[in-house]
Amino acid sequence: MSVTTVPSSTTRRNAPATVIPAPSHTPRPTSDDNGWPRLIDAVREAGQYATRPEAESVTRIVLSALGGHIIGDERVDLARALPEEAARVIASQIPVTRRLTAAEFVDSVAARIEGATPATARWDVSSVLSVLPPLVGDDLVTRILAQLPPGYALLFGRADLSPAS
């Protein structure tokens, strides 16, 4: 621990200094400091993106869109399971007032990505969401899917086994 010496409030020249501990700049302990770069690399590989910044941009957009649709314990557990940067993206979203169908969700992502079409946005969404199950666990993904309207399972790389409505 470092210390900062601050002169006391007395006017005497030789007054003793007051010692105040300097603030710690140690980052929050995490189990994996490389989690965000590894997540971006996984998305880049899954989506076959040409550059890392492109994969990072898509990841942020998709996670921010998803963040508003996950609530309660599942939201908390998802944030805990993700790398710190991804957790911030999820947790910073205000919960939506109306759940979007999977197709509407993809369209909402398309609206956030310049030049995207529904087809390219579906690719982007699937590229991000399909890398989450190995990272956060199948049980949590199952709980998340239980919160979402039918159709999202395919976006997470799972067969959609819900009955047609």
Disulfide bonds with the S-S distance in Angstrom:
none
